[in-house]
């Protein structure tokens, strides 16, 4: 049985614990379908550059680059240009094509 003080710990997923309803929330996000807009993670893998290295190259926090690479957040156009320059690629290579 979980004591009252222990229940607070279970509600903090950032420490590795799952709160009640966590999996339901994740299932709803999956149903919405995360649209992949940028392909920065792919380009980094092709060039054998880590996310941490990219963060240093564009002077951003590693967490910011992680969220961008996972498509949870999208970079501004200014940052997208900085990333393209840092990786020495055409800015178009950092985005998925919208027409197939």
LINVEN-V754964 format. One record per run of one state. SS is the DSSP state (hx for helix, st for strand, lp for the rest). FROM is the first residue (numbers start at 0). TO is the last residue. If there is no record, write none. Layout:
ss-><SS:SS>
from-><FROM:FROM>
to-><TO:TO>
//
This chain:
ss-><lp:hx:lp:hx:lp:hx:lp:st:lp:hx:lp:hx:lp:hx:lp:hx:lp:hx:st:lp>
from-><0:3:10:12:15:21:32:37:38:39:47:50:57:61:69:76:87:90:94:95>
to-><2:9:11:14:20:31:36:37:38:46:49:56:60:68:75:86:89:93:94:99>
//
